[in-house]
Amino acid sequence: MAALLKRLLRSGRSSAALGRPVGRREASLGTGQGAAVRVRFAPSPTGFLHLGGLRTALYNYIFAKKHQGSFILRLEDTDQTRLVPGAAENIEDMLEWAGIPPDESPRRGGPAGPYQQSQRLELYAQAAEALLKAGAAYPCFCSSQRLELLKKEALRNHQTPRYDNRCRNLSQEQVAEKLAKDPKPAIRFRLKDEAPAFQDLVYGWNRHEVASVEGDPVILKSDGFPTYHLACVVDDHHMGISHVLRGSEWLISTAKHLLLYQAMGWQPPHFAHLPLLLNRDGSKLSKRQGDIFLEHFAAAGFLPDALLDIITNCGSGFAENQMGRTLPELIPQFNLTRITCHSALLDLEKLPEFNRLHLQRLVSSETQRRQLVRKLQTLIEEAFGSQLQDKDVLDPAYMERILLLRQGHICRLQDLVSPGYSYLWTRPAVGRVQLSAISEKVDVIAKRVLGLLERSGTNLTQDVLSGELKKLSDGLEGTKYSNVMKLIRVALSGQQQGPPVAEMMVSLGPKEVRERIQKVLSG
């Protein structure tokens, strides 16, 4: 870059714009015949993927798939000082976990790679060189100390900090003199007084006169790394991005980006800025909230479909919001023109209910149920390990029976290994004293249960059992039906509460119920 600056000084700097001025596109979605839709999700790997990022990625994915387009993951890792180890891998892992994998990415590759900005520095240097040649950019020699003083002075005077464009009008002699002392200056973009108006696909017509409130922005730092403004424009152009769907916090910066497109003579993409995803109380989602990261939800047993469902349900872009939608249903229902400017308020207290619906759907599918059984086996072994007295509880048929009986009642698969369901996997330690406190007729009730099992054989159904259990208290003076049920419940599970006794018996099966009741008689 220093050599280029010296060549420009010898040849004289042109003030003509690069290429032809950019004509702004019509305010259609730009998805007509022959227009290839290419969108990108471009997070910075300065942290792991969270719900706000997932929402942006999801809307890009849905838009691409609805229009038979491509969904690209690009990692904006130019701020090397803030990179978090493992974040780049986590972002792609979590997109795959969520069921919205990119078509092109650092891991998958693709025709427009590389997909990490730190590997595209030559492209940014070429763009900066072109802008310098055209007089649309200039070297800045201001020290970080001077810039910090400018910022402090502005804040002291209750003004918005801005660069004072000190280096904008340096003469060639002054530039040459400074280059001798500082051969690696930053490069700033020369903002025009009049920014172009543009029609955002969500917020409508916009114009932000950035030059009146901001100083000329740095586009290439002295270390050769670009800032966001240059990098996103260069990459979106070279990657053939047709639509930029990103958070509304970038709406004001779009004017700068359009000026860069003009200076480079490139056609800009369509822009659609998505309203913010906020907490239920209207506060901002913060990365400091550990529970907004996707890996937290995955580890806690929440399903990807439940997360996709809740973050689309609380926002806009669909004809109507309804719980229980899956990705194949969301794609055809999505309409970019239905997105409103209102922030989406996310109520995570409703997530268990969303998860319950999606778990119930998986249980009702034989293929999905088999996968859930395998996951449940792992959870049981992790939760109980050496406490498992009988390995038959890991039998797939037994677990499948539990899932079918408890579907609609549990919100997460992990619920089945909570203390309230431990009786399904381990035999409770129930003392005679504990049962006698419920009813003095422990032996009579236990024998009646064994007799019921003998009569019913292996054909235990919940409906039949419910009817038979109601007869158990017949002839037992001073013993209420509710006490009989309570005693059987405690004998089988060691707990005062839980599923209906008939369901408990069907879940455990006649053999296990018999053994637990006989233990009561021999206790």
C-alpha positions as CSV (number, residue, x, y, z in Angstrom):
1,M,0.0,0.0,0.0
2,A,2.9,2.4,0.8
3,A,4.4,1.7,-2.7
4,L,1.0,2.4,-4.2
5,L,0.7,5.7,-2.4
6,K,4.1,6.8,-3.7
7,R,3.1,5.9,-7.2
8,L,-0.1,7.9,-6.9
9,L,1.9,10.9,-5.7
10,R,4.2,10.7,-8.8
11,S,1.3,10.3,-11.2
12,G,-1.1,12.7,-9.6
13,R,-4.4,11.7,-8.1
14,S,-7.6,11.4,-10.1
15,S,-10.8,12.7,-8.6
16,A,-13.1,10.9,-11.0
17,A,-15.4,8.2,-9.7
18,L,-14.5,4.6,-10.4
19,G,-16.6,3.3,-13.2
20,R,-20.2,4.4,-13.9
21,P,-22.4,5.7,-11.1
22,V,-24.6,3.0,-9.6
23,G,-28.3,3.1,-10.6
24,R,-30.5,2.1,-7.7
25,R,-32.7,-0.9,-8.3
26,E,-36.4,-0.9,-8.4
27,A,-38.1,-1.6,-5.1
28,S,-39.2,-5.1,-6.0
29,L,-38.0,-8.2,-4.2
30,G,-35.7,-8.8,-7.1
31,T,-36.6,-12.5,-7.3
32,G,-38.0,-12.6,-10.8
33,Q,-37.1,-15.0,-13.5
34,G,-33.4,-15.3,-14.1
35,A,-32.4,-13.4,-10.9
36,A,-30.4,-15.9,-8.8
37,V,-31.1,-15.4,-5.1
38,R,-27.9,-15.5,-3.0
39,V,-28.0,-14.4,0.6
40,R,-25.5,-14.5,3.4
41,F,-25.3,-14.8,7.1
42,A,-22.1,-13.0,8.2
43,P,-21.5,-13.2,11.9
44,S,-18.3,-12.3,13.6
45,P,-16.7,-15.2,15.5
46,T,-16.2,-13.0,18.6
47,G,-18.7,-15.2,20.4
48,F,-20.8,-18.3,20.1
49,L,-24.1,-18.3,18.1
50,H,-27.0,-16.9,20.1
51,L,-30.8,-16.5,19.5
52,G,-30.4,-13.1,17.7
53,G,-27.9,-14.6,15.3
54,L,-30.1,-17.7,14.8
55,R,-33.1,-15.5,13.9
56,T,-31.0,-13.6,11.2
57,A,-29.6,-16.8,9.8
58,L,-33.1,-18.4,9.8
59,Y,-34.7,-15.6,7.8
60,N,-31.9,-15.7,5.3
61,Y,-32.2,-19.5,5.0
62,I,-36.0,-19.4,4.6
63,F,-35.8,-16.6,2.0
64,A,-33.1,-18.5,0.0
65,K,-35.0,-21.8,0.0
66,K,-38.3,-20.2,-0.9
67,H,-36.7,-18.8,-4.0
68,Q,-34.5,-21.8,-4.8
69,G,-31.4,-19.8,-3.9
70,S,-28.2,-20.2,-2.0
71,F,-27.6,-19.6,1.7
72,I,-24.0,-18.6,2.4
73,L,-22.1,-18.5,5.7
74,R,-19.3,-15.9,5.7
75,L,-17.2,-15.3,8.9
76,E,-16.3,-11.7,9.4
77,D,-13.1,-12.3,11.5
78,T,-11.2,-9.1,10.6
79,D,-11.1,-7.9,14.2
80,Q,-8.4,-10.3,15.3
81,T,-8.2,-8.9,18.8
82,R,-11.7,-10.0,19.7
83,L,-11.8,-13.5,18.2
84,V,-13.0,-16.2,20.6
85,P,-11.4,-19.7,20.2
86,G,-13.8,-22.2,18.9
87,A,-16.5,-19.6,18.0
88,A,-16.1,-20.1,14.2
89,E,-16.6,-23.9,14.5
90,N,-19.5,-23.4,17.0
91,I,-21.4,-21.1,14.6
92,E,-21.3,-23.6,11.8
93,D,-22.0,-26.5,14.2
94,M,-25.1,-24.8,15.6
95,L,-26.5,-23.9,12.2
96,E,-26.2,-27.6,11.3
97,W,-27.8,-28.6,14.6
98,A,-30.6,-26.1,14.0
99,G,-31.3,-27.7,10.6
100,I,-30.4,-24.7,8.5
101,P,-26.9,-25.7,7.1
102,P,-25.3,-23.3,4.7
103,D,-24.8,-24.2,1.0
104,E,-21.4,-22.5,1.0
105,S,-19.2,-21.9,4.0
106,P,-15.7,-22.2,5.4
107,R,-16.3,-25.9,6.1
108,R,-18.2,-26.8,3.0
109,G,-16.3,-24.6,0.5
110,G,-17.9,-23.2,-2.6
111,P,-17.4,-21.2,-5.8
112,A,-17.0,-17.8,-4.0
113,G,-14.5,-18.8,-1.3
114,P,-12.6,-18.4,0.8
115,Y,-15.5,-17.7,3.3
116,Q,-13.4,-16.1,6.0
117,Q,-12.5,-12.5,5.6
118,S,-9.0,-12.9,7.1
119,Q,-8.3,-15.1,4.0
120,R,-9.5,-12.4,1.6
121,L,-7.1,-9.5,2.5
122,E,-5.8,-9.2,-1.1
123,L,-9.3,-8.4,-2.4
124,Y,-9.7,-5.6,0.2
125,A,-6.3,-4.2,-0.7
126,Q,-7.2,-4.2,-4.4
127,A,-10.5,-2.3,-3.6
128,A,-8.6,0.2,-1.4
129,E,-6.1,0.7,-4.2
130,A,-8.9,1.3,-6.7
131,L,-10.5,3.9,-4.4
132,L,-7.2,5.7,-3.8
133,K,-6.5,5.9,-7.6
134,A,-10.0,7.3,-8.1
135,G,-9.6,9.9,-5.3
136,A,-12.4,8.3,-3.4
137,A,-10.1,7.5,-0.5
138,Y,-7.0,8.9,1.1
139,P,-4.3,8.0,3.6
140,C,-4.8,9.0,7.3
141,F,-1.8,9.5,9.5
142,C,-3.7,10.5,12.7
143,S,-2.4,8.6,15.8
144,S,-4.7,6.6,18.0
145,Q,-3.9,9.2,20.8
146,R,-5.1,12.1,18.6
147,L,-8.3,10.2,17.7
148,E,-8.9,9.4,21.4
149,L,-8.5,13.1,22.3
150,L,-11.1,14.0,19.6
151,K,-13.5,11.6,21.1
152,K,-13.1,12.8,24.7
153,E,-13.4,16.4,23.6
154,A,-16.7,15.7,21.7
155,L,-18.1,13.8,24.7
156,R,-17.1,16.6,27.1
157,N,-19.1,19.1,24.9
158,H,-22.0,16.6,24.7
159,Q,-21.5,16.0,21.0
160,T,-21.4,12.8,19.0
161,P,-17.7,11.8,18.4
162,R,-16.6,12.1,14.8
163,Y,-13.4,12.3,12.9
164,D,-12.6,15.9,11.8
165,N,-11.3,14.8,8.4
166,R,-7.9,16.4,9.1
167,C,-6.0,14.3,6.5
168,R,-8.6,14.6,3.8
169,N,-7.0,17.6,2.1
170,L,-3.3,17.0,2.7
171,S,-1.1,18.1,-0.3
172,Q,1.0,15.6,-2.2
173,E,4.1,17.1,-0.5
174,Q,2.5,16.6,3.0
175,V,1.5,13.0,2.2
176,A,5.1,12.2,0.9
177,E,6.6,13.7,4.1
178,K,4.3,11.8,6.4
179,L,4.8,8.5,4.4
180,A,8.5,8.8,5.1
181,K,7.8,8.6,8.8
182,D,4.7,6.4,8.7
183,P,4.7,4.0,5.7
184,K,1.6,2.2,6.8
185,P,-1.2,4.7,7.2
186,A,-4.9,3.8,7.6
187,I,-7.1,4.4,4.5
188,R,-10.3,6.5,4.9
189,F,-13.2,6.7,2.5
190,R,-14.2,10.2,1.3
191,L,-17.9,10.6,2.1
192,K,-20.0,12.6,-0.2
193,D,-22.3,15.4,1.1
194,E,-25.3,13.8,-0.5
195,A,-26.0,10.2,0.3
196,P,-28.2,8.2,-2.1
197,A,-31.7,7.3,-1.1
198,F,-32.6,3.6,-1.1
199,Q,-35.8,1.6,-0.6
200,D,-35.4,-0.9,2.1
201,L,-37.6,-4.0,1.7
202,V,-38.8,-3.7,5.3
203,Y,-38.4,0.0,6.3
204,G,-39.2,1.6,2.9
205,W,-37.5,4.7,1.6
206,N,-34.5,5.8,3.5
207,R,-31.8,8.5,3.2
208,H,-29.1,9.1,5.8
209,E,-26.8,12.1,5.3
210,V,-23.9,10.4,7.0
211,A,-21.3,13.1,6.0
212,S,-23.2,15.7,8.1
213,V,-23.0,13.6,11.3
214,E,-19.9,11.4,10.8
215,G,-16.3,11.9,9.7
216,D,-14.8,10.0,6.9
217,P,-14.7,6.3,8.0
218,V,-11.6,4.1,8.0
219,I,-12.0,1.4,5.4
220,L,-8.5,-0.2,5.7
221,K,-6.5,-0.3,8.9
222,S,-2.8,0.2,9.1
223,D,-2.4,-3.6,9.7
224,G,-3.9,-4.3,6.3
225,F,-7.2,-5.6,7.7
226,P,-10.4,-3.9,6.4
227,T,-13.2,-2.5,8.5
228,Y,-16.7,-3.9,8.3
229,H,-17.8,-1.2,5.8
230,L,-15.3,-2.1,3.1
231,A,-15.2,-5.8,3.7
232,C,-19.0,-6.4,3.5
233,V,-19.3,-4.3,0.3
234,V,-16.4,-6.1,-1.4
235,D,-17.5,-9.5,-0.3
236,D,-21.2,-9.1,-1.1
237,H,-20.1,-7.9,-4.6
238,H,-17.6,-10.7,-5.3
239,M,-19.9,-13.4,-3.8
240,G,-22.8,-12.3,-6.0
241,I,-25.1,-11.5,-3.0
242,S,-28.5,-10.5,-4.3
243,H,-30.2,-9.7,-1.0
244,V,-28.8,-8.5,2.3
245,L,-31.0,-9.5,5.2
246,R,-29.4,-8.2,8.4
247,G,-30.3,-6.5,11.7
248,S,-31.8,-3.1,11.7
249,E,-28.8,-1.7,13.6
250,W,-27.0,-1.6,10.2
251,L,-29.8,0.5,8.5
252,I,-28.0,3.8,9.0
253,S,-24.6,2.4,7.8
254,T,-26.3,1.4,4.5
255,A,-25.8,4.9,3.2
256,K,-22.0,4.5,3.6
257,H,-22.2,1.2,1.8
258,L,-24.1,2.6,-1.1
259,L,-21.5,5.4,-1.5
260,L,-18.9,2.7,-1.6
261,Y,-20.8,0.8,-4.3
262,Q,-21.1,4.0,-6.3
263,A,-17.4,4.7,-6.0
264,M,-16.5,1.2,-7.1
265,G,-19.0,1.3,-10.0
266,W,-20.8,-1.8,-8.7
267,Q,-24.6,-2.6,-8.6
268,P,-25.7,-2.9,-4.9
269,P,-27.9,-5.7,-3.7
270,H,-31.4,-5.3,-2.3
271,F,-31.5,-4.5,1.4
272,A,-33.9,-5.8,4.0
273,H,-33.2,-4.8,7.6
274,L,-34.8,-7.0,10.2
275,P,-36.3,-5.5,13.4
276,L,-34.5,-6.4,16.6
277,L,-35.2,-9.5,18.6
278,L,-35.8,-8.4,22.2
279,N,-36.6,-9.9,25.6
280,R,-40.3,-10.0,26.6
281,D,-39.8,-6.8,28.6
282,G,-38.4,-4.9,25.6
283,S,-34.8,-5.1,26.9
284,K,-32.0,-6.0,24.5
285,L,-30.8,-9.6,24.2
286,S,-27.4,-9.6,25.7
287,K,-24.5,-12.1,25.1
288,R,-23.9,-11.8,28.9
289,Q,-27.1,-13.8,29.3
290,G,-25.6,-17.2,29.2
291,D,-28.9,-18.8,28.4
292,I,-29.3,-17.1,25.0
293,F,-26.6,-19.2,23.3
294,L,-27.7,-22.1,21.2
295,E,-25.4,-24.7,22.8
296,H,-27.2,-23.9,26.1
297,F,-30.6,-24.9,24.6
298,A,-29.1,-28.0,22.9
299,A,-27.5,-29.2,26.2
300,A,-30.8,-28.5,28.1
301,G,-32.7,-30.8,25.7
302,F,-34.6,-28.2,23.7
303,L,-35.3,-29.2,20.1
304,P,-34.1,-27.2,17.1
305,D,-37.6,-27.0,15.7
306,A,-38.9,-25.6,18.9
307,L,-36.4,-22.7,18.8
308,L,-37.1,-22.0,15.1
309,D,-40.8,-22.1,15.9
310,I,-40.7,-19.7,18.8
311,I,-38.4,-17.1,17.2
312,T,-40.6,-16.9,14.1
313,N,-43.8,-17.0,16.1
314,C,-42.9,-13.9,18.1
315,G,-41.9,-11.9,15.0
316,S,-43.4,-11.2,11.6
317,G,-43.0,-12.3,8.0
318,F,-45.8,-14.9,8.0
319,A,-49.5,-14.8,7.2
320,E,-50.3,-15.8,10.7
321,N,-48.5,-17.0,13.8
322,Q,-49.3,-20.5,15.1
323,M,-47.4,-22.8,17.4
324,G,-46.0,-26.1,16.2
325,R,-44.8,-25.1,12.7
326,T,-41.8,-27.0,11.3
327,L,-39.2,-25.6,8.8
328,P,-40.8,-27.2,5.8
329,E,-44.0,-25.4,6.8
330,L,-42.3,-22.1,7.5
331,I,-40.5,-21.8,4.1
332,P,-43.7,-21.6,1.9
333,Q,-45.5,-19.4,4.4
334,F,-42.7,-16.8,4.6
335,N,-43.2,-13.4,2.8
336,L,-40.5,-10.7,3.1
337,T,-43.1,-8.0,2.5
338,R,-45.0,-9.1,5.7
339,I,-42.1,-8.2,8.0
340,T,-43.0,-5.2,10.0
341,C,-40.7,-2.6,11.6
342,H,-41.8,-3.5,15.1
343,S,-39.3,-5.3,17.3
344,A,-40.0,-9.0,18.0
345,L,-40.5,-9.7,21.8
346,L,-39.3,-13.1,22.8
347,D,-40.9,-14.8,25.8
348,L,-38.6,-17.8,26.6
349,E,-40.9,-18.9,29.4
350,K,-43.1,-20.3,26.6
351,L,-40.3,-22.3,25.1
352,P,-41.1,-25.5,27.1
353,E,-44.6,-25.5,25.7
354,F,-43.2,-25.1,22.1
355,N,-40.8,-28.0,22.9
356,R,-43.6,-30.2,24.2
357,L,-45.5,-29.8,20.9
358,H,-42.5,-30.7,18.8
359,L,-41.4,-33.6,21.1
360,Q,-45.0,-35.0,20.8
361,R,-44.7,-34.8,17.0
362,L,-41.4,-36.7,17.0
363,V,-42.8,-39.4,19.4
364,S,-45.7,-40.0,17.0
365,S,-43.3,-40.8,14.2
366,E,-41.9,-44.3,14.3
367,T,-38.6,-43.3,12.7
368,Q,-38.1,-40.3,15.0
369,R,-39.2,-42.3,18.0
370,R,-36.4,-44.8,17.4
371,Q,-33.9,-41.9,17.5
372,L,-35.4,-40.6,20.7
373,V,-35.1,-44.0,22.3
374,R,-31.3,-44.0,21.5
375,K,-31.0,-40.6,23.1
376,L,-33.0,-41.6,26.1
377,Q,-30.8,-44.7,26.6
378,T,-27.7,-42.4,26.8
379,L,-29.5,-40.0,29.2
380,I,-30.5,-42.9,31.5
381,E,-27.0,-44.3,31.6
382,E,-25.5,-40.9,32.3
383,A,-28.1,-40.1,35.0
384,F,-28.2,-43.4,36.8
385,G,-25.2,-45.4,35.8
386,S,-24.4,-48.0,38.5
387,Q,-27.8,-47.4,40.2
388,L,-29.4,-49.4,37.4
389,Q,-30.3,-52.7,39.1
390,D,-32.0,-54.1,36.0
391,K,-30.6,-53.5,32.6
392,D,-34.0,-54.5,31.1
393,V,-35.0,-50.8,31.5
394,L,-32.6,-50.0,28.6
395,D,-34.7,-52.3,26.4
396,P,-35.9,-50.2,23.4
397,A,-39.4,-51.7,23.5
398,Y,-39.7,-50.6,27.2
399,M,-38.5,-47.1,26.5
400,E,-40.7,-46.8,23.5
401,R,-43.7,-47.7,25.7
402,I,-42.7,-45.0,28.1
403,L,-42.4,-42.4,25.4
404,L,-45.8,-43.2,23.9
405,L,-47.5,-43.1,27.3
406,R,-45.9,-39.8,28.4
407,Q,-46.1,-38.0,25.1
408,G,-47.8,-34.7,25.5
409,H,-47.0,-34.7,29.2
410,I,-43.3,-34.1,29.1
411,C,-41.6,-31.0,27.6
412,R,-38.1,-32.4,27.1
413,L,-36.6,-35.9,26.8
414,Q,-34.5,-35.0,29.9
415,D,-37.7,-34.8,32.0
416,L,-37.8,-38.6,31.9
417,V,-34.6,-38.8,33.9
418,S,-35.7,-36.2,36.5
419,P,-36.3,-37.4,40.1
420,G,-40.0,-37.6,39.4
421,Y,-39.5,-40.3,36.9
422,S,-36.6,-42.2,38.6
423,Y,-39.0,-45.1,39.5
424,L,-39.1,-46.0,35.8
425,W,-35.4,-46.9,35.8
426,T,-34.6,-47.8,39.4
427,R,-36.6,-49.6,42.1
428,P,-37.6,-47.3,45.0
429,A,-36.6,-48.0,48.6
430,V,-40.0,-48.0,50.3
431,G,-40.4,-49.0,54.0
432,R,-43.3,-50.8,55.6
433,V,-43.7,-47.9,58.0
434,Q,-44.1,-45.4,55.2
435,L,-46.9,-47.5,53.6
436,S,-48.6,-48.2,57.0
437,A,-48.9,-44.5,57.6
438,I,-51.1,-44.3,54.5
439,S,-53.3,-47.3,55.4
440,E,-53.3,-50.1,57.9
441,K,-54.5,-52.5,55.3
442,V,-51.2,-52.7,53.3
443,D,-51.2,-56.5,53.0
444,V,-54.8,-56.7,51.9
445,I,-54.4,-54.0,49.2
446,A,-51.1,-55.6,48.0
447,K,-52.8,-59.0,47.6
448,R,-55.7,-57.5,45.8
449,V,-53.3,-55.8,43.3
450,L,-51.5,-59.2,42.8
451,G,-54.9,-60.8,42.2
452,L,-55.8,-58.2,39.7
453,L,-52.5,-58.9,37.8
454,E,-53.2,-62.6,37.9
455,R,-56.7,-62.1,36.4
456,S,-55.5,-59.6,33.7
457,G,-52.4,-61.6,32.7
458,T,-50.2,-59.6,30.3
459,N,-53.1,-57.8,28.6
460,L,-52.8,-54.7,30.8
461,T,-54.3,-51.6,29.2
462,Q,-54.7,-48.3,31.0
463,D,-58.5,-48.2,30.5
464,V,-59.1,-51.7,31.8
465,L,-56.8,-51.1,34.8
466,S,-58.5,-47.8,35.7
467,G,-61.8,-49.7,36.0
468,E,-60.3,-52.6,37.9
469,L,-58.5,-50.3,40.3
470,K,-61.7,-48.5,41.3
471,K,-63.0,-51.9,42.7
472,L,-60.0,-52.4,44.9
473,S,-61.4,-50.4,47.8
474,D,-64.7,-52.4,47.8
475,G,-65.3,-53.9,51.2
476,L,-62.4,-52.2,52.8
477,E,-64.0,-50.4,55.7
478,G,-62.5,-47.1,56.6
479,T,-60.3,-47.1,53.6
480,K,-60.9,-44.5,50.9
481,Y,-60.3,-45.1,47.2
482,S,-57.8,-42.2,47.2
483,N,-55.8,-43.8,50.0
484,V,-55.7,-47.1,48.1
485,M,-54.3,-45.3,45.0
486,K,-51.8,-43.3,47.2
487,L,-50.5,-46.5,48.8
488,I,-50.1,-48.3,45.4
489,R,-48.4,-45.2,43.9
490,V,-45.9,-45.0,46.8
491,A,-45.3,-48.8,46.6
492,L,-44.5,-48.6,42.9
493,S,-42.6,-45.3,42.8
494,G,-41.8,-44.1,46.3
495,Q,-43.5,-40.8,45.4
496,Q,-46.7,-39.1,46.5
497,Q,-47.4,-37.6,43.0
498,G,-46.9,-38.6,39.4
499,P,-48.8,-40.1,36.5
500,P,-52.1,-42.0,37.1
501,V,-51.5,-45.3,38.9
502,A,-53.0,-47.2,35.9
503,E,-50.4,-45.6,33.6
504,M,-47.6,-46.3,36.1
505,M,-48.6,-50.0,36.1
506,V,-48.8,-50.1,32.2
507,S,-45.4,-48.4,32.0
508,L,-43.6,-50.7,34.4
509,G,-45.3,-53.8,33.0
510,P,-47.0,-56.7,35.0
511,K,-43.7,-58.5,35.8
512,E,-42.1,-55.4,37.4
513,V,-45.3,-54.4,39.2
514,R,-45.6,-57.9,40.6
515,E,-42.1,-57.8,42.0
516,R,-42.5,-54.4,43.6
517,I,-45.8,-55.4,45.2
518,Q,-44.4,-58.7,46.5
519,K,-41.5,-56.7,48.0
520,V,-44.2,-54.8,50.0
521,L,-45.6,-58.1,51.4
522,S,-42.2,-59.5,52.3
523,G,-41.0,-56.2,53.8
